[in-house]
Amino acid sequence: MKNLFSNLKGDLFGGITAGIVALPLALAFGVSSGLGPSAGLYGAIFVSFFAAMFGGTNTQISGPTAPMTAVSMVVIAGIVALNDGNIEQALPAILIVFMLAGLMQIGLGLLGIGKYIRYIPYPVVSGFMTAIGVIILVTQILPAVGYYPKEDVEFVNQFKPHAEEIILDNILKEEAGEGILVLENFEETIKRAKEITEADMLKEAQTLAKSEASGVLGSIKVLPRALQNINWLELALALATIIIIYGFKRITTTIPSTLVALAVVSGVAYGFGLDYRPIDEIPSGFPIPNLGIFTQFDLGSISPYIFTALTLALLGAIDSLLTSVVADNMTKTKHKPNQELVGQGIGNTIGAIFGGIPGAGATIRTVVNINAGGKTKLSGMVAGIMLLIIMMALAPVASQIPAAVLAGILVTVGIGVMDYKGLKAIPSLPKDIKLGPLKLSSEVLIMLIVLVLSSVWNLVYAVGIGLVIASLMFMKKMGDLTAERSDVKSLEKEKAWADEYDFPQNLREEVFIKHLKGPLFFGSTSDFQALAKQIPNTASTVIIRMDRMQYMDQSGLYALEDVLIDLKKSNINILFVDVLRQPRYMMERVDIIPDLIPEENIFETFADCITWIKNNVKDKF
C-alpha cells in the first residue's frame, strides 16, 4: 500500500490523462463491436481498474483495443444472428463468452503460460494486426458515409422472401418441439402464420440485410449502394474528424488529437443544430451487473464459441505482454508476465459481468500514462475511475456525439494498427521456398495467408492456420539443418574429427563411422533413415558418435530403433560412443539399451572404442 501512494501526484496526473485519451476510443470500440458505446465504456472502466490492481506491469493502462474488438465483433455478430437479431436476448450468451475468455486468461497466468507467448511467430502477429486494420478500415466506410444497410428500404426488401422462409421454418421447429406438428393437418401452422405481422417480417429482413452487409466482404458488396446513398453531412463530420486527428498532431502532441477531434466536431455539430445521427444513448449512473450471465447460462449456446473465447484470451495475453515490454523499455523496470495475465483475466471477467467488451494492455494509453508521470499501479486504477466519473457526470452529453465522428476515429485507428514494418520488409525477405516455378519467402507467405484469411473469412481460424503453417515450416527448416549437419558419410568422404585421424588404416573399409550432430527429432527422421542406407556393404561394424546429439524425441527414438534393427538383421555390429543423458534415458525406456545395444558396446570415449575395434574387428578388405 505504501508503494501504491509513493508517486501520488504523478500517478494521478498520468491516470487522468490516460483516462481522457481512452474516452473516445472506448466509445468508438463499443460502437464498432455492435454492443454500443456504453459497452466500450464499461470495458474501459473495469478492465483498466482491475487489470492495474492485480496485474504485473505497474504502468499498464488497459481497456478495449482494436484486435480485441475485432474478435469480439465475430462473437457478437454470431450470437445475435442465432437470436434473430435481438441483442437484448443475445447479451447474456455474449457476456458469458467474454467472461469465459477472462477466466481462461487467469488460468493461463496461473499455469505460467505468460513466458511462452513470445514464441508466437512474428509473421502470424504481423498478418493478424494488418488484417485488424483492414477490417476496421473497411467496415467503418459505411457509417462514415452515413449508410446503414438495415435502413435502406430497397435493400431490405430483397430479403423479405428469405425472411418469410425463416419465420415459417421457426414455426415448424416450434411445433415439432411441442409435439403438435402433424403433416395431415396444418391448421395450427396456418393459425400461427396468420399472427405474423408485417413488422415481424420487416424485422427479420432487416436482420438478414445487416448480416449480409457485415464484415469486410459484406461491406464491399454493399459499397456501391452506400456510394449511391451518401449522407454528405455524415461524410463531412467523419472527414473533419480524420483531418483534425492527423492535423492537430503536427501542432502539438501534448493534447490528444483524438480527444480534440471528438470535442470540436461534436461541439460544432451539436452547437449548430445539424441534423446528424447521434450514437446510442449512454446510461447514466453506476453500471449494474448483468445477472443474466448466471441465470440464463446455457452451455449449448456458447459451446461453439469456446475456441473463440480461447482466442480472445490468447490475443489479450499477447496484446498486453507486448505493451508490458514497451512499458519496461520506457521505465527500465521488469514486468511479471504471469501476474499480468491474471490481472487482465480478472479485469475482463469483472468487465463482462457489468456488460463491457473485453480489453487488453493498450500501448498508446500506457505510453501517455508514463510520459505524464505515472509510475505505479495507482495510475491505471485512476484511469478507470476517471472514465467512471466522466460517464456518470457526462453521459447525457456524450450521448449527443455524432456516430460519424466515432467512425472517423476508428478509420484512423484502422490505419494506425496495421504493421507497416512487416509490410515494408516483404521485398527484402529471403525467398526460401518454391511453389511450382515461383520462389517465395516463407515468412511473407505466412503473413499474407493470415492477412487474407483474417480479412475475408475468420480471424480465429486464420491465426490457427497461420500457426500450423509456421510450425510446419519451422520443423522443415530445422529438419533440413539437422540433416545437413548429420550427414552419414564414410571416413574418406567426411572430414574426420580430431580424434579420428589415428584410426587404423587397415580397418577403414570394415568400420563405418556415423556422426550425429544436433537433435534427432520428428523433423529430421526421414533424412536420418535415408542417410543410414548409405553405409557401404564392406562395413561389418558401425560406430555411432552421439556426443553432439543433445536431444532426441519419440519420433527420433523410433527412427533410430528401426535403423538399428535393420543393421542387426544385416549382421552389422553397432557401437555407441559418448551417449548423452537425455538420449540415453529415452533409449533405456524402450530397451534399445540393453536389448539392441548392450552396455559393453557403449563407450565413454572414442579412444576406448578404438581399443575395442583393434581387438575385435578383423581386416577382410
Secondary structure by P-SEA (a helix, b strand, c coil): ccccccaaaaaaaaaaaaaaaaaaaaaaaaaaacccaaaaaaaaaaaaaaaaaccccccccccccaaaaaaaaaaaaaaaaaaccccccaaaaaaaaaaaaaaaaaaaaaaccccccccccaaaaaaaaaaaaaaaaaaacccccccccccaaaaaaaaaaaaaaaaaaaaaaaaaaacccccccaaaaaaaaaaccaaaaaaaaaaaaaaaaccaaaaaaaaaaaaaccaaaaaaaaaaaaaaaaaaaaacccccaaaaaaaaaaaaaaaaccccccccccccccccccccccccccccccccaaaaaaaaaaaaaaaaaaaaaaaaaaacccccaaaaaaaaaaaaaaaaaaccccccccaaaaaaaaaaccccaaaaaaaaaaaaaaaaccaaaaaaccaaaaaaaaaaaaaaaccaaaaaaccccccccccccbbbbaaaaaaaaaaaaaacccaaaaaaaaaaaaaaaaaaaaaaaaaaaaccccccccccccccccccccccccbbbbbbccccccccaaaaaaaaacccccccbbbbbccccccccaaaaaaaaaaaaaaaaacbbbbbcccccaaaaaaaaacccccccccccccccaaaaaaaaaacccccc
